[in-house]
Amino acid sequence: MKRSVQEHPGSGCARRLGADGVREGGAVVRREDVATRRLVPCLALALVCGCAAVPAKAQSVRSLVHSGNDEYTEGKYTDAEVNYRKALEKEAELVQGHFNLGNALHKQGKQEEAVRQYEQAINRAVDAETKANGYYNIGNSFLSQQKYQEAIQSYVEGLKLKPDDADAKYNLSYALDMLKQQEQQQKQQQQNKDKNQQNQDNKNQQQDQQQQQQKQDQPPPKQQPQPSPQQPQRQMSQEQAERILDVLKNSERDIQKKLRVRQAVRPRGDKDW
């Protein structure tokens, strides 16, 4: 949406950054447009300008912010970051310094740091529009990280303060659509994961059943004959040995006696004539 730059009341000067812009309290900010309405980027750049005489310290801070803005406009985001940080070292409560530092960090892809700087600006801002612009930029930083839930919450907070912000409404609608798609993808991925796990479990179960069946089909192993236990050899006592010897001697005497008897008796033959 095109927004015209307005002068800061009472300052006597305003710096034009583009054809579109909104007022941020005591400074002019802008949001750049893109070729399509798919996403409205978060480049609300706060400028500090002053034409009256100011103390040397304040002038130094403003000079650093102006230099940072020039470098930012030229696409020198790293140099712009350096000047914004120098300004904040001198004046830590400078809302525009935190806000613009967040923009420079965002341009460099340092989204988490950018969000912290926008939060610093919101905490120090006194007007609702500055806070709303901060929430808008935080929402876009989350959106670029595909953190859709956080982006939605930020846009909602900004719209509470600035209900007529058409860009915030558009980006909120976009974030809601992307969140829905993300949840559907996550659901599908979980279903695929569960299906793959179920298939793996079934495969493992089948393998276990096959192994168990193979074990059942195998013949039982042959039993090796167990050697019979050897009977312990009984020791013969001396008394037993002598008794056996006596028996043998007696038997021998009986045999000899019988042989002598047989030799003395001659068998009968035929009669003599």
C-alpha positions in Angstrom: 0.0 0.0 0.0 1.3 3.4 -0.9 1.8 5.8 1.9 3.0 9.4 1.7 5.9 10.7 3.8 4.8 13.3 6.3 7.0 15.8 8.1 7.7 15.5 11.7 5.7 18.2 13.5 7.8 21.0 14.8 11.0 19.7 13.4 10.9 21.8 10.2 12.4 19.0 8.1 11.7 15.5 6.9 13.8 13.2 4.9 12.1 11.4 2.0 13.0 7.7 1.7 10.5 6.7 -1.0 7.0 7.2 -2.2 5.5 5.4 0.7 5.9 6.0 4.4 4.2 6.4 7.8 4.9 8.5 10.8 6.6 7.0 13.8 6.3 9.4 16.7 9.1 11.9 16.4 10.6 10.3 13.3 9.6 9.4 9.8 9.6 5.7 8.9 8.8 3.9 5.7 7.9 0.5 4.4 9.1 -0.5 1.0 6.8 -2.2 -1.5 7.4 -5.2 -3.7 6.3 -6.2 -7.2 3.6 -8.6 -5.9 1.3 -8.6 -2.9 2.5 -12.0 -1.8 4.3 -10.5 1.2 4.7 -7.0 2.4 8.3 -6.6 3.6 9.3 -5.1 6.9 11.4 -2.1 6.1 10.0 0.7 8.2 13.1 2.9 8.6 13.1 5.4 11.4 14.9 8.7 10.7 15.9 11.3 13.3 16.2 14.8 12.0 16.7 18.1 13.7 17.4 21.5 12.4 17.7 23.4 15.7 20.9 23.6 17.7 21.3 20.5 19.9 24.0 19.5 22.4 27.2 18.0 21.0 26.4 14.5 22.4 22.9 14.5 20.9 24.2 15.8 17.6 26.7 13.0 17.5 24.0 10.4 18.0 21.8 12.0 15.4 24.7 12.1 13.0 25.4 8.5 13.5 21.8 7.6 12.9 21.7 9.7 9.7 24.9 8.1 8.4 23.4 4.7 9.1 20.2 5.6 7.2 22.2 6.8 4.2 24.2 3.5 4.2 21.0 1.5 4.7 19.4 3.2 1.7 22.4 2.4 -0.4 22.2 -1.2 0.6 25.3 -1.1 2.8 23.6 -2.9 5.6 26.7 -3.9 7.5 28.0 -0.3 7.6 24.6 0.9 8.6 24.6 -1.7 11.5 27.9 -0.3 12.7 26.7 3.3 12.9 23.4 2.3 14.6 25.4 0.4 17.2 27.7 3.3 17.8 24.6 5.6 18.3 23.2 3.1 20.8 26.5 3.0 22.7 26.0 6.7 23.2 22.3 6.6 23.9 21.0 3.2 24.8 17.4 4.3 25.1 17.2 5.6 21.5 14.1 4.1 20.0 15.0 4.8 16.4 18.5 3.3 16.9 17.0 0.0 18.0 14.4 0.1 15.3 16.7 0.8 12.5 19.4 -1.6 13.8 16.7 -4.3 13.6 16.1 -3.4 10.0 19.8 -3.6 9.1 20.1 -7.0 10.8 16.9 -8.2 9.1 18.5 -7.3 5.7 21.5 -9.4 6.6 19.4 -12.4 7.5 20.1 -12.1 11.2 16.5 -12.5 12.1 16.8 -13.5 15.8 19.0 -10.4 16.5 16.6 -8.3 14.5 13.6 -9.4 16.6 15.5 -8.5 19.8 16.2 -5.0 18.6 12.5 -4.5 17.5 11.5 -5.7 21.0 13.9 -3.1 22.5 12.3 -0.4 20.4 8.8 -1.5 21.4 9.7 -1.5 25.1 11.1 2.0 24.9 8.4 3.5 22.5 5.7 5.7 24.0 3.3 5.9 21.1 1.1 3.1 19.7 2.1 3.5 16.1 5.8 2.9 16.8 4.9 -0.2 18.8 2.6 -1.4 16.0 5.3 -1.0 13.4 7.7 -2.9 15.7 5.3 -5.8 16.0 4.7 -5.7 12.2 8.5 -6.0 11.6 8.8 -8.8 14.2 6.0 -10.7 12.4 7.9 -10.4 9.1 11.1 -11.6 10.7 9.3 -14.7 12.0 7.6 -15.1 8.7 11.0 -15.3 6.9 12.0 -18.1 9.3 8.7 -20.0 8.6 7.8 -19.5 12.2 4.2 -18.9 11.3 2.6 -19.2 14.7 5.0 -16.5 16.1 4.4 -14.3 13.1 0.6 -14.5 13.5 0.9 -13.6 17.2 3.0 -10.5 16.3 0.7 -9.3 13.6 -2.2 -9.7 16.0 -0.5 -7.6 18.6 0.3 -4.9 16.1 -3.3 -4.8 14.8 -4.5 -4.4 18.4 -2.6 -1.1 18.4 -3.3 -0.2 14.7 -6.4 -1.9 13.5 -6.4 -0.2 10.1 -3.0 -1.5 9.0 -3.8 -3.1 5.7 -0.3 -4.5 5.3 -0.4 -6.3 8.6 -3.9 -7.7 7.8 -2.6 -9.0 4.5 0.5 -10.6 6.0 -1.6 -12.1 8.8 -3.8 -13.8 6.3 -0.7 -15.0 4.4 0.8 -16.4 7.7 -2.5 -18.2 8.5 -2.5 -19.9 5.1 1.1 -20.9 5.4 0.6 -22.2 8.9 -2.3 -24.4 7.7 -0.1 -25.8 4.9 2.7 -26.4 7.3 0.4 -28.3 9.7 -0.9 -30.4 6.8 2.6 -31.2 5.7 3.6 -32.2 9.2 0.5 -34.3 9.6 1.3 -36.1 6.3 4.9 -36.6 7.3 3.8 -38.1 10.6 1.4 -40.4 8.9 4.1 -41.5 6.5 6.5 -42.0 9.4 3.9 -44.1 11.3 3.2 -46.1 8.1 6.9 -46.8 7.5 7.3 -47.8 11.2 4.3 -50.2 10.9 5.8 -51.7 7.7 9.1 -52.2 9.4 7.5 -53.8 12.5 5.5 -56.2 10.2 8.7 -57.1 8.4 10.6 -57.7 11.6 7.7 -59.9 12.8 7.7 -61.9 9.6 11.4 -62.5 9.9 11.0 -63.6 13.5 8.3 -66.0 12.5 10.4 -67.4 9.6 13.3 -68.0 11.9 11.1 -69.7 14.5 9.7 -71.9 11.8 13.1 -72.8 10.5 14.1 -73.8 14.0 11.1 -76.0 14.4 11.7 -77.7 11.0 15.3 -78.7 11.8 15.7 -82.3 13.1 16.7 -82.6 16.7 20.5 -83.0 17.2 21.7 -86.6 17.7 22.4 -87.6 21.2 25.9 -88.7 21.7 26.2 -91.9 23.7 27.3 -91.2 27.1 30.2 -93.4 28.4 29.1 -95.8 31.1 30.7 -94.9 34.3 33.6 -97.2 35.1 33.2 -99.4 38.1 35.8 -98.6 40.6 38.4 -101.4 40.8 38.1 -103.2 44.1 41.3 -103.8 45.9 42.0 -107.4 47.0 43.0 -107.7 50.6 46.0 -109.9 51.6 43.7 -112.2 53.6 41.5 -112.8 50.5 44.6 -113.6 48.4 45.9 -116.2 50.8 42.5 -117.9 51.0 42.3 -118.2 47.3 45.9 -119.6 47.2 45.0 -122.2 49.8 42.0 -123.3 47.7 44.2 -123.6 44.6 46.8 -125.7 46.6 44.1 -128.0 47.9 42.6 -128.4 44.5 46.0 -129.2 43.1 46.6 -131.9 45.7 43.2 -133.5 44.9 44.0 -133.6 41.3 47.4 -135.2 41.9 45.9 -137.9 44.1 43.3 -138.8 41.6 45.9 -139.2 38.9 48.0 -141.6 41.1 44.9 -143.8 41.7 44.2 -144.1 38.1 47.8 -145.2 37.3 47.7 -148.1 40.0 44.5 -149.7 38.6 45.0 -151.3 35.3 41.9 -151.7 33.1 40.7 -155.2 32.4 41.3 -156.7 28.9 40.8 -160.1 27.2 41.4 -163.5 29.1 44.7 -165.2 28.8 44.8 -168.6 27.2 
